[in-house]
Amino acid sequence: MKKIIGVVACPAGIAHTYMAAEMLEKVGKKLGYAVKIETNGASGVENRLTKKDIEEADVVIVAADTAVEMERFRGKPMIEASVGDAIKKAEKIFARIQNGELKIYG
């Protein structure tokens, strides 16, 4: 089972951050992936990715409309998207993963 991790963050950090995280988790699990999503919202960072999470991840999804800590993902296959795409087009994000449309961060 592939392990997918991600970070979701929007400027307001209220509803859209959590909606995007929920959608990525839902679609990923439906497709058979192990998924863990960190949220950077109004309450701060929740469900923080650990060093172990990052090391074990096959793919990183960053769905952010604001700056997030990226250096920790150096060398990992990654997809970047907007928060809106994570909410409305999560299936397309996972299709890109399945098709190997990834870039290596850094």
PDB file as gemmi writes it, atoms N, CA and C in Angstrom:
CRYST1    1.000    1.000    1.000  90.00  90.00  90.00 P 1                      
ATOM      1  N   MET A   1       0.851  -1.188   0.000  1.00  0.00           N  
ATOM      2  CA  MET A   1       0.000   0.000   0.000  1.00  0.00           C  
ATOM      3  C   MET A   1       0.886   1.237   0.000  1.00  0.00           C  
ATOM      4  N   LYS A   2       0.644   2.119  -0.954  1.00  0.00           N  
ATOM      5  CA  LYS A   2       1.393   3.370  -0.992  1.00  0.00           C  
ATOM      6  C   LYS A   2       0.956   4.280   0.141  1.00  0.00           C  
ATOM      7  N   LYS A   3       1.936   4.983   0.680  1.00  0.00           N  
ATOM      8  CA  LYS A   3       1.644   5.941   1.736  1.00  0.00           C  
ATOM      9  C   LYS A   3       1.722   7.347   1.160  1.00  0.00           C  
ATOM     10  N   ILE A   4       0.629   8.079   1.320  1.00  0.00           N  
ATOM     11  CA  ILE A   4       0.531   9.453   0.843  1.00  0.00           C  
ATOM     12  C   ILE A   4       0.448  10.370   2.062  1.00  0.00           C  
ATOM     13  N   ILE A   5       1.282  11.393   2.069  1.00  0.00           N  
ATOM     14  CA  ILE A   5       1.175  12.406   3.113  1.00  0.00           C  
ATOM     15  C   ILE A   5       0.903  13.738   2.428  1.00  0.00           C  
ATOM     16  N   GLY A   6       0.424  14.689   3.207  1.00  0.00           N  
ATOM     17  CA  GLY A   6       0.168  15.986   2.613  1.00  0.00           C  
ATOM     18  C   GLY A   6       0.062  17.088   3.632  1.00  0.00           C  
ATOM     19  N   VAL A   7       0.088  18.297   3.100  1.00  0.00           N  
ATOM     20  CA  VAL A   7      -0.105  19.498   3.902  1.00  0.00           C  
ATOM     21  C   VAL A   7      -1.160  20.337   3.195  1.00  0.00           C  
ATOM     22  N   VAL A   8      -2.116  20.807   3.947  1.00  0.00           N  
ATOM     23  CA  VAL A   8      -3.160  21.675   3.418  1.00  0.00           C  
ATOM     24  C   VAL A   8      -3.140  22.973   4.225  1.00  0.00           C  
ATOM     25  N   ALA A   9      -3.172  24.103   3.509  1.00  0.00           N  
ATOM     26  CA  ALA A   9      -3.156  25.401   4.185  1.00  0.00           C  
ATOM     27  C   ALA A   9      -3.794  26.458   3.302  1.00  0.00           C  
ATOM     28  N   CYS A  10      -4.678  27.257   3.892  1.00  0.00           N  
ATOM     29  CA  CYS A  10      -5.228  28.404   3.168  1.00  0.00           C  
ATOM     30  C   CYS A  10      -5.042  29.631   4.060  1.00  0.00           C  
ATOM     31  N   PRO A  11      -5.098  30.827   3.475  1.00  0.00           N  
ATOM     32  CA  PRO A  11      -4.832  32.040   4.248  1.00  0.00           C  
ATOM     33  C   PRO A  11      -5.719  32.209   5.483  1.00  0.00           C  
ATOM     34  N   ALA A  12      -7.005  31.922   5.348  1.00  0.00           N  
ATOM     35  CA  ALA A  12      -7.899  32.079   6.498  1.00  0.00           C  
ATOM     36  C   ALA A  12      -7.750  30.921   7.468  1.00  0.00           C  
ATOM     37  N   GLY A  13      -7.497  29.725   6.924  1.00  0.00           N  
ATOM     38  CA  GLY A  13      -7.253  28.561   7.773  1.00  0.00           C  
ATOM     39  C   GLY A  13      -8.465  28.097   8.539  1.00  0.00           C  
ATOM     40  N   ILE A  14      -9.625  28.304   7.983  1.00  0.00           N  
ATOM     41  CA  ILE A  14     -10.830  27.872   8.688  1.00  0.00           C  
ATOM     42  C   ILE A  14     -11.430  26.711   7.911  1.00  0.00           C  
ATOM     43  N   ALA A  15     -12.547  26.889   7.281  1.00  0.00           N  
ATOM     44  CA  ALA A  15     -13.295  25.790   6.670  1.00  0.00           C  
ATOM     45  C   ALA A  15     -12.559  25.106   5.521  1.00  0.00           C  
ATOM     46  N   HIS A  16     -12.017  25.877   4.585  1.00  0.00           N  
ATOM     47  CA  HIS A  16     -11.443  25.269   3.388  1.00  0.00           C  
ATOM     48  C   HIS A  16     -10.258  24.360   3.691  1.00  0.00           C  
ATOM     49  N   THR A  17      -9.439  24.723   4.656  1.00  0.00           N  
ATOM     50  CA  THR A  17      -8.306  23.882   5.032  1.00  0.00           C  
ATOM     51  C   THR A  17      -8.789  22.493   5.426  1.00  0.00           C  
ATOM     52  N   TYR A  18      -9.789  22.453   6.269  1.00  0.00           N  
ATOM     53  CA  TYR A  18     -10.273  21.167   6.785  1.00  0.00           C  
ATOM     54  C   TYR A  18     -11.090  20.403   5.748  1.00  0.00           C  
ATOM     55  N   MET A  19     -11.815  21.118   4.907  1.00  0.00           N  
ATOM     56  CA  MET A  19     -12.559  20.463   3.814  1.00  0.00           C  
ATOM     57  C   MET A  19     -11.590  19.797   2.840  1.00  0.00           C  
ATOM     58  N   ALA A  20     -10.495  20.479   2.516  1.00  0.00           N  
ATOM     59  CA  ALA A  20      -9.508  19.928   1.588  1.00  0.00           C  
ATOM     60  C   ALA A  20      -8.827  18.701   2.191  1.00  0.00           C  
ATOM     61  N   ALA A  21      -8.457  18.778   3.452  1.00  0.00           N  
ATOM     62  CA  ALA A  21      -7.820  17.632   4.110  1.00  0.00           C  
ATOM     63  C   ALA A  21      -8.763  16.435   4.118  1.00  0.00           C  
ATOM     64  N   GLU A  22     -10.011  16.683   4.465  1.00  0.00           N  
ATOM     65  CA  GLU A  22     -11.002  15.606   4.521  1.00  0.00           C  
ATOM     66  C   GLU A  22     -11.193  14.959   3.148  1.00  0.00           C  
ATOM     67  N   MET A  23     -11.249  15.760   2.109  1.00  0.00           N  
ATOM     68  CA  MET A  23     -11.460  15.227   0.767  1.00  0.00           C  
ATOM     69  C   MET A  23     -10.255  14.405   0.306  1.00  0.00           C  
ATOM     70  N   LEU A  24      -9.041  14.888   0.550  1.00  0.00           N  
ATOM     71  CA  LEU A  24      -7.848  14.133   0.162  1.00  0.00           C  
ATOM     72  C   LEU A  24      -7.788  12.795   0.903  1.00  0.00           C  
ATOM     73  N   GLU A  25      -8.115  12.816   2.195  1.00  0.00           N  
ATOM     74  CA  GLU A  25      -8.121  11.570   2.968  1.00  0.00           C  
ATOM     75  C   GLU A  25      -9.179  10.608   2.446  1.00  0.00           C  
ATOM     76  N   LYS A  26     -10.359  11.117   2.184  1.00  0.00           N  
ATOM     77  CA  LYS A  26     -11.467  10.286   1.724  1.00  0.00           C  
ATOM     78  C   LYS A  26     -11.164   9.625   0.379  1.00  0.00           C  
ATOM     79  N   VAL A  27     -10.726  10.419  -0.584  1.00  0.00           N  
ATOM     80  CA  VAL A  27     -10.435   9.885  -1.918  1.00  0.00           C  
ATOM     81  C   VAL A  27      -9.235   8.940  -1.871  1.00  0.00           C  
ATOM     82  N   GLY A  28      -8.199   9.326  -1.154  1.00  0.00           N  
ATOM     83  CA  GLY A  28      -7.012   8.475  -1.049  1.00  0.00           C  
ATOM     84  C   GLY A  28      -7.319   7.120  -0.444  1.00  0.00           C  
ATOM     85  N   LYS A  29      -8.066   7.104   0.632  1.00  0.00           N  
ATOM     86  CA  LYS A  29      -8.414   5.839   1.282  1.00  0.00           C  
ATOM     87  C   LYS A  29      -9.314   4.997   0.380  1.00  0.00           C  
ATOM     88  N   LYS A  30     -10.223   5.642  -0.355  1.00  0.00           N  
ATOM     89  CA  LYS A  30     -11.101   4.927  -1.278  1.00  0.00           C  
ATOM     90  C   LYS A  30     -10.278   4.213  -2.352  1.00  0.00           C  
ATOM     91  N   LEU A  31      -9.156   4.813  -2.743  1.00  0.00           N  
ATOM     92  CA  LEU A  31      -8.282   4.237  -3.762  1.00  0.00           C  
ATOM     93  C   LEU A  31      -7.253   3.264  -3.190  1.00  0.00           C  
ATOM     94  N   GLY A  32      -7.287   3.052  -1.878  1.00  0.00           N  
ATOM     95  CA  GLY A  32      -6.408   2.070  -1.260  1.00  0.00           C  
ATOM     96  C   GLY A  32      -5.082   2.590  -0.733  1.00  0.00           C  
ATOM     97  N   TYR A  33      -4.949   3.890  -0.590  1.00  0.00           N  
ATOM     98  CA  TYR A  33      -3.729   4.476  -0.048  1.00  0.00           C  
ATOM     99  C   TYR A  33      -3.846   4.675   1.462  1.00  0.00           C  
ATOM    100  N   ALA A  34      -2.718   4.618   2.150  1.00  0.00           N  
ATOM    101  CA  ALA A  34      -2.645   5.079   3.534  1.00  0.00           C  
ATOM    102  C   ALA A  34      -2.404   6.586   3.424  1.00  0.00           C  
ATOM    103  N   VAL A  35      -3.216   7.394   4.098  1.00  0.00           N  
ATOM    104  CA  VAL A  35      -3.153   8.847   3.927  1.00  0.00           C  
ATOM    105  C   VAL A  35      -3.073   9.544   5.286  1.00  0.00           C  
ATOM    106  N   LYS A  36      -2.167  10.506   5.375  1.00  0.00           N  
ATOM    107  CA  LYS A  36      -2.093  11.381   6.551  1.00  0.00           C  
ATOM    108  C   LYS A  36      -1.904  12.800   6.044  1.00  0.00           C  
ATOM    109  N   ILE A  37      -2.796  13.691   6.471  1.00  0.00           N  
ATOM    110  CA  ILE A  37      -2.757  15.085   6.025  1.00  0.00           C  
ATOM    111  C   ILE A  37      -2.575  16.014   7.222  1.00  0.00           C  
ATOM    112  N   GLU A  38      -1.569  16.868   7.134  1.00  0.00           N  
ATOM    113  CA  GLU A  38      -1.325  17.911   8.128  1.00  0.00           C  
ATOM    114  C   GLU A  38      -2.122  19.140   7.711  1.00  0.00           C  
ATOM    115  N   THR A  39      -2.786  19.779   8.672  1.00  0.00           N  
ATOM    116  CA  THR A  39      -3.502  21.021   8.374  1.00  0.00           C  
ATOM    117  C   THR A  39      -2.796  22.193   9.043  1.00  0.00           C  
ATOM    118  N   ASN A  40      -2.664  23.271   8.287  1.00  0.00           N  
ATOM    119  CA  ASN A  40      -2.136  24.526   8.815  1.00  0.00           C  
ATOM    120  C   ASN A  40      -3.287  25.509   8.772  1.00  0.00           C  
ATOM    121  N   GLY A  41      -4.033  25.574   9.870  1.00  0.00           N  
ATOM    122  CA  GLY A  41      -5.235  26.388   9.912  1.00  0.00           C  
ATOM    123  C   GLY A  41      -5.184  27.466  10.964  1.00  0.00           C  
ATOM    124  N   ALA A  42      -6.333  28.029  11.243  1.00  0.00           N  
ATOM    125  CA  ALA A  42      -6.448  29.108  12.216  1.00  0.00           C  
ATOM    126  C   ALA A  42      -6.016  28.651  13.611  1.00  0.00           C  
ATOM    127  N   SER A  43      -6.150  27.361  13.879  1.00  0.00           N  
ATOM    128  CA  SER A  43      -5.762  26.807  15.180  1.00  0.00           C  
ATOM    129  C   SER A  43      -4.300  26.410  15.228  1.00  0.00           C  
ATOM    130  N   GLY A  44      -3.559  26.713  14.176  1.00  0.00           N  
ATOM    131  CA  GLY A  44      -2.159  26.319  14.107  1.00  0.00           C  
ATOM    132  C   GLY A  44      -2.022  25.010  13.341  1.00  0.00           C  
ATOM    133  N   VAL A  45      -0.905  24.326  13.534  1.00  0.00           N  
ATOM    134  CA  VAL A  45      -0.645  23.071  12.839  1.00  0.00           C  
ATOM    135  C   VAL A  45      -1.294  21.940  13.615  1.00  0.00           C  
ATOM    136  N   GLU A  46      -2.098  21.148  12.897  1.00  0.00           N  
ATOM    137  CA  GLU A  46      -2.723  19.976  13.493  1.00  0.00           C  
ATOM    138  C   GLU A  46      -2.342  18.753  12.684  1.00  0.00           C  
ATOM    139  N   ASN A  47      -2.256  17.609  13.357  1.00  0.00           N  
ATOM    140  CA  ASN A  47      -1.909  16.340  12.714  1.00  0.00           C  
ATOM    141  C   ASN A  47      -0.531  16.455  12.048  1.00  0.00           C  
ATOM    142  N   ARG A  48       0.402  17.084  12.758  1.00  0.00           N  
ATOM    143  CA  ARG A  48       1.739  17.381  12.221  1.00  0.00           C  
ATOM    144  C   ARG A  48       2.418  16.115  11.693  1.00  0.00           C  
ATOM    145  N   LEU A  49       3.013  16.246  10.509  1.00  0.00           N  
ATOM    146  CA  LEU A  49       3.767  15.144   9.932  1.00  0.00           C  
ATOM    147  C   LEU A  49       5.074  14.968  10.692  1.00  0.00           C  
ATOM    148  N   THR A  50       5.385  13.742  11.060  1.00  0.00           N  
ATOM    149  CA  THR A  50       6.631  13.458  11.758  1.00  0.00           C  
ATOM    150  C   THR A  50       7.733  13.161  10.752  1.00  0.00           C  
ATOM    151  N   LYS A  51       8.952  13.144  11.236  1.00  0.00           N  
ATOM    152  CA  LYS A  51      10.080  12.789  10.384  1.00  0.00           C  
ATOM    153  C   LYS A  51       9.864  11.388   9.798  1.00  0.00           C  
ATOM    154  N   LYS A  52       9.334  10.478  10.617  1.00  0.00           N  
ATOM    155  CA  LYS A  52       9.056   9.112  10.172  1.00  0.00           C  
ATOM    156  C   LYS A  52       7.979   9.098   9.085  1.00  0.00           C  
ATOM    157  N   ASP A  53       6.911   9.890   9.265  1.00  0.00           N  
ATOM    158  CA  ASP A  53       5.861   9.985   8.237  1.00  0.00           C  
ATOM    159  C   ASP A  53       6.473  10.385   6.897  1.00  0.00           C  
ATOM    160  N   ILE A  54       7.340  11.378   6.932  1.00  0.00           N  
ATOM    161  CA  ILE A  54       7.950  11.901   5.707  1.00  0.00           C  
ATOM    162  C   ILE A  54       8.882  10.867   5.087  1.00  0.00           C  
ATOM    163  N   GLU A  55       9.698  10.221   5.902  1.00  0.00           N  
ATOM    164  CA  GLU A  55      10.618   9.203   5.389  1.00  0.00           C  
ATOM    165  C   GLU A  55       9.870   8.052   4.717  1.00  0.00           C  
ATOM    166  N   GLU A  56       8.748   7.627   5.304  1.00  0.00           N  
ATOM    167  CA  GLU A  56       8.007   6.472   4.801  1.00  0.00           C  
ATOM    168  C   GLU A  56       7.078   6.802   3.635  1.00  0.00           C  
ATOM    169  N   ALA A  57       6.860   8.078   3.371  1.00  0.00           N  
ATOM    170  CA  ALA A  57       5.900   8.487   2.336  1.00  0.00           C  
ATOM    171  C   ALA A  57       6.404   8.183   0.938  1.00  0.00           C  
ATOM    172  N   ASP A  58       5.481   7.703   0.109  1.00  0.00           N  
ATOM    173  CA  ASP A  58       5.777   7.491  -1.300  1.00  0.00           C  
ATOM    174  C   ASP A  58       5.563   8.779  -2.093  1.00  0.00           C  
ATOM    175  N   VAL A  59       4.576   9.578  -1.670  1.00  0.00           N  
ATOM    176  CA  VAL A  59       4.228  10.817  -2.375  1.00  0.00           C  
ATOM    177  C   VAL A  59       3.781  11.856  -1.358  1.00  0.00           C  
ATOM    178  N   VAL A  60       4.099  13.119  -1.640  1.00  0.00           N  
ATOM    179  CA  VAL A  60       3.664  14.252  -0.829  1.00  0.00           C  
ATOM    180  C   VAL A  60       2.722  15.111  -1.671  1.00  0.00           C  
ATOM    181  N   ILE A  61       1.573  15.462  -1.083  1.00  0.00           N  
ATOM    182  CA  ILE A  61       0.658  16.415  -1.711  1.00  0.00           C  
ATOM    183  C   ILE A  61       0.712  17.703  -0.899  1.00  0.00           C  
ATOM    184  N   VAL A  62       0.991  18.806  -1.558  1.00  0.00           N  
ATOM    185  CA  VAL A  62       0.931  20.104  -0.893  1.00  0.00           C  
ATOM    186  C   VAL A  62      -0.187  20.883  -1.571  1.00  0.00           C  
ATOM    187  N   ALA A  63      -1.283  21.054  -0.850  1.00  0.00           N  
ATOM    188  CA  ALA A  63      -2.429  21.823  -1.340  1.00  0.00           C  
ATOM    189  C   ALA A  63      -2.493  23.081  -0.483  1.00  0.00           C  
ATOM    190  N   ALA A  64      -1.882  24.132  -0.976  1.00  0.00           N  
ATOM    191  CA  ALA A  64      -1.733  25.328  -0.154  1.00  0.00           C  
ATOM    192  C   ALA A  64      -1.874  26.590  -0.981  1.00  0.00           C  
ATOM    193  N   ASP A  65      -2.541  27.563  -0.397  1.00  0.00           N  
ATOM    194  CA  ASP A  65      -2.664  28.888  -0.994  1.00  0.00           C  
ATOM    195  C   ASP A  65      -1.887  29.906  -0.167  1.00  0.00           C  
ATOM    196  N   THR A  66      -1.029  29.388   0.686  1.00  0.00           N  
ATOM    197  CA  THR A  66      -0.166  30.204   1.523  1.00  0.00           C  
ATOM    198  C   THR A  66       1.126  29.416   1.749  1.00  0.00           C  
ATOM    199  N   ALA A  67       2.142  30.050   2.300  1.00  0.00           N  
ATOM    200  CA  ALA A  67       3.433  29.388   2.481  1.00  0.00           C  
ATOM    201  C   ALA A  67       3.356  28.268   3.518  1.00  0.00           C  
ATOM    202  N   VAL A  68       4.012  27.155   3.201  1.00  0.00           N  
ATOM    203  CA  VAL A  68       4.156  26.053   4.156  1.00  0.00           C  
ATOM    204  C   VAL A  68       5.625  25.658   4.210  1.00  0.00           C  
ATOM    205  N   GLU A  69       6.001  24.970   5.252  1.00  0.00           N  
ATOM    206  CA  GLU A  69       7.377  24.522   5.443  1.00  0.00           C  
ATOM    207  C   GLU A  69       7.682  23.402   4.444  1.00  0.00           C  
ATOM    208  N   MET A  70       8.467  23.690   3.413  1.00  0.00           N  
ATOM    209  CA  MET A  70       8.696  22.754   2.314  1.00  0.00           C  
ATOM    210  C   MET A  70      10.018  21.997   2.401  1.00  0.00           C  
ATOM    211  N   GLU A  71      11.015  22.569   3.001  1.00  0.00           N  
ATOM    212  CA  GLU A  71      12.350  21.975   2.983  1.00  0.00           C  
ATOM    213  C   GLU A  71      12.356  20.534   3.512  1.00  0.00           C  
ATOM    214  N   ARG A  72      11.462  20.223   4.413  1.00  0.00           N  
ATOM    215  CA  ARG A  72      11.400  18.873   4.994  1.00  0.00           C  
ATOM    216  C   ARG A  72      11.040  17.816   3.954  1.00  0.00           C  
ATOM    217  N   PHE A  73      10.554  18.236   2.785  1.00  0.00           N  
ATOM    218  CA  PHE A  73      10.161  17.297   1.728  1.00  0.00           C  
ATOM    219  C   PHE A  73      11.224  17.128   0.641  1.00  0.00           C  
ATOM    220  N   ARG A  74      12.406  17.685   0.853  1.00  0.00           N  
ATOM    221  CA  ARG A  74      13.472  17.621  -0.149  1.00  0.00           C  
ATOM    222  C   ARG A  74      13.715  16.166  -0.554  1.00  0.00           C  
ATOM    223  N   GLY A  75      13.715  15.944  -1.887  1.00  0.00           N  
ATOM    224  CA  GLY A  75      13.982  14.614  -2.424  1.00  0.00           C  
ATOM    225  C   GLY A  75      12.761  13.713  -2.555  1.00  0.00           C  
ATOM    226  N   LYS A  76      11.592  14.181  -2.112  1.00  0.00           N  
ATOM    227  CA  LYS A  76      10.373  13.361  -2.166  1.00  0.00           C  
ATOM    228  C   LYS A  76       9.566  13.669  -3.430  1.00  0.00           C  
ATOM    229  N   PRO A  77       8.925  12.648  -4.006  1.00  0.00           N  
ATOM    230  CA  PRO A  77       7.999  12.893  -5.112  1.00  0.00           C  
ATOM    231  C   PRO A  77       6.819  13.724  -4.610  1.00  0.00           C  
ATOM    232  N   MET A  78       6.423  14.736  -5.377  1.00  0.00           N  
ATOM    233  CA  MET A  78       5.438  15.694  -4.881  1.00  0.00           C  
ATOM    234  C   MET A  78       4.480  16.155  -5.968  1.00  0.00           C  
ATOM    235  N   ILE A  79       3.289  16.505  -5.511  1.00  0.00           N  
ATOM    236  CA  ILE A  79       2.297  17.200  -6.330  1.00  0.00           C  
ATOM    237  C   ILE A  79       1.886  18.443  -5.560  1.00  0.00           C  
ATOM    238  N   GLU A  80       1.868  19.578  -6.237  1.00  0.00           N  
ATOM    239  CA  GLU A  80       1.379  20.808  -5.631  1.00  0.00           C  
ATOM    240  C   GLU A  80       0.055  21.179  -6.275  1.00  0.00           C  
ATOM    241  N   ALA A  81      -0.871  21.658  -5.451  1.00  0.00           N  
ATOM    242  CA  ALA A  81      -2.197  22.038  -5.930  1.00  0.00           C  
ATOM    243  C   ALA A  81      -2.732  23.145  -5.040  1.00  0.00           C  
ATOM    244  N   SER A  82      -3.827  23.735  -5.470  1.00  0.00           N  
ATOM    245  CA  SER A  82      -4.494  24.737  -4.637  1.00  0.00           C  
ATOM    246  C   SER A  82      -5.428  24.023  -3.658  1.00  0.00           C  
ATOM    247  N   VAL A  83      -5.836  24.732  -2.647  1.00  0.00           N  
ATOM    248  CA  VAL A  83      -6.811  24.192  -1.700  1.00  0.00           C  
ATOM    249  C   VAL A  83      -8.116  23.902  -2.430  1.00  0.00           C  
ATOM    250  N   GLY A  84      -8.516  24.783  -3.326  1.00  0.00           N  
ATOM    251  CA  GLY A  84      -9.742  24.581  -4.096  1.00  0.00           C  
ATOM    252  C   GLY A  84      -9.696  23.306  -4.919  1.00  0.00           C  
ATOM    253  N   ASP A  85      -8.541  23.022  -5.534  1.00  0.00           N  
ATOM    254  CA  ASP A  85      -8.414  21.781  -6.297  1.00  0.00           C  
ATOM    255  C   ASP A  85      -8.495  20.562  -5.385  1.00  0.00           C  
ATOM    256  N   ALA A  86      -7.944  20.657  -4.189  1.00  0.00           N  
ATOM    257  CA  ALA A  86      -8.024  19.537  -3.255  1.00  0.00           C  
ATOM    258  C   ALA A  86      -9.463  19.257  -2.855  1.00  0.00           C  
ATOM    259  N   ILE A  87     -10.271  20.295  -2.783  1.00  0.00           N  
ATOM    260  CA  ILE A  87     -11.685  20.115  -2.426  1.00  0.00           C  
ATOM    261  C   ILE A  87     -12.484  19.611  -3.619  1.00  0.00           C  
ATOM    262  N   LYS A  88     -12.313  20.253  -4.768  1.00  0.00           N  
ATOM    263  CA  LYS A  88     -13.171  19.976  -5.922  1.00  0.00           C  
ATOM    264  C   LYS A  88     -12.612  18.946  -6.901  1.00  0.00           C  
ATOM    265  N   LYS A  89     -11.293  18.745  -6.881  1.00  0.00           N  
ATOM    266  CA  LYS A  89     -10.661  17.886  -7.884  1.00  0.00           C  
ATOM    267  C   LYS A  89      -9.692  16.879  -7.269  1.00  0.00           C  
ATOM    268  N   ALA A  90     -10.018  16.377  -6.083  1.00  0.00           N  
ATOM    269  CA  ALA A  90      -9.124  15.429  -5.402  1.00  0.00           C  
ATOM    270  C   ALA A  90      -8.878  14.194  -6.259  1.00  0.00           C  
ATOM    271  N   GLU A  91      -9.906  13.730  -6.979  1.00  0.00           N  
ATOM    272  CA  GLU A  91      -9.741  12.559  -7.836  1.00  0.00           C  
ATOM    273  C   GLU A  91      -8.675  12.811  -8.895  1.00  0.00           C  
ATOM    274  N   LYS A  92      -8.637  14.020  -9.430  1.00  0.00           N  
ATOM    275  CA  LYS A  92      -7.636  14.362 -10.446  1.00  0.00           C  
ATOM    276  C   LYS A  92      -6.227  14.388  -9.845  1.00  0.00           C  
ATOM    277  N   ILE A  93      -6.121  14.835  -8.613  1.00  0.00           N  
ATOM    278  CA  ILE A  93      -4.814  14.834  -7.946  1.00  0.00           C  
ATOM    279  C   ILE A  93      -4.314  13.398  -7.815  1.00  0.00           C  
ATOM    280  N   PHE A  94      -5.189  12.495  -7.389  1.00  0.00           N  
ATOM    281  CA  PHE A  94      -4.776  11.094  -7.244  1.00  0.00           C  
ATOM    282  C   PHE A  94      -4.552  10.431  -8.603  1.00  0.00           C  
ATOM    283  N   ALA A  95      -5.256  10.855  -9.638  1.00  0.00           N  
ATOM    284  CA  ALA A  95      -5.001  10.338 -10.987  1.00  0.00           C  
ATOM    285  C   ALA A  95      -3.593  10.730 -11.429  1.00  0.00           C  
ATOM    286  N   ARG A  96      -3.185  11.941 -11.088  1.00  0.00           N  
ATOM    287  CA  ARG A  96      -1.824  12.388 -11.415  1.00  0.00           C  
ATOM    288  C   ARG A  96      -0.796  11.525 -10.702  1.00  0.00           C  
ATOM    289  N   ILE A  97      -1.087  11.141  -9.455  1.00  0.00           N  
ATOM    290  CA  ILE A  97      -0.176  10.256  -8.714  1.00  0.00           C  
ATOM    291  C   ILE A  97      -0.100   8.912  -9.425  1.00  0.00           C  
ATOM    292  N   GLN A  98      -1.251   8.351  -9.759  1.00  0.00           N  
ATOM    293  CA  GLN A  98      -1.288   7.048 -10.416  1.00  0.00           C  
ATOM    294  C   GLN A  98      -0.603   7.069 -11.785  1.00  0.00           C  
ATOM    295  N   ASN A  99      -0.647   8.210 -12.460  1.00  0.00           N  
ATOM    296  CA  ASN A  99      -0.011   8.353 -13.771  1.00  0.00           C  
ATOM    297  C   ASN A  99       1.468   8.742 -13.681  1.00  0.00           C  
ATOM    298  N   GLY A 100       1.975   8.907 -12.462  1.00  0.00           N  
ATOM    299  CA  GLY A 100       3.377   9.256 -12.276  1.00  0.00           C  
ATOM    300  C   GLY A 100       3.725  10.688 -12.614  1.00  0.00           C  
ATOM    301  N   GLU A 101       2.714  11.568 -12.580  1.00  0.00           N  
ATOM    302  CA  GLU A 101       2.945  12.987 -12.894  1.00  0.00           C  
ATOM    303  C   GLU A 101       3.436  13.714 -11.642  1.00  0.00           C  
ATOM    304  N   LEU A 102       4.627  13.363 -11.217  1.00  0.00           N  
ATOM    305  CA  LEU A 102       5.200  13.891  -9.983  1.00  0.00           C  
ATOM    306  C   LEU A 102       6.501  14.625 -10.278  1.00  0.00           C  
ATOM    307  N   LYS A 103       6.831  15.554  -9.426  1.00  0.00           N  
ATOM    308  CA  LYS A 103       8.142  16.163  -9.503  1.00  0.00           C  
ATOM    309  C   LYS A 103       8.863  15.863  -8.187  1.00  0.00           C  
ATOM    310  N   ILE A 104      10.158  15.815  -8.240  1.00  0.00           N  
ATOM    311  CA  ILE A 104      10.940  15.600  -7.025  1.00  0.00           C  
ATOM    312  C   ILE A 104      11.238  16.964  -6.424  1.00  0.00           C  
ATOM    313  N   TYR A 105      10.870  17.144  -5.164  1.00  0.00           N  
ATOM    314  CA  TYR A 105      11.075  18.462  -4.549  1.00  0.00           C  
ATOM    315  C   TYR A 105      12.571  18.696  -4.332  1.00  0.00           C  
ATOM    316  N   GLY A 106      13.033  19.880  -4.701  1.00  0.00           N  
ATOM    317  CA  GLY A 106      14.388  20.309  -4.426  1.00  0.00           C  
ATOM    318  C   GLY A 106      15.355  19.861  -5.483  1.00  0.00           C  
TER     319      GLY A 106                                                      
END                                                                             
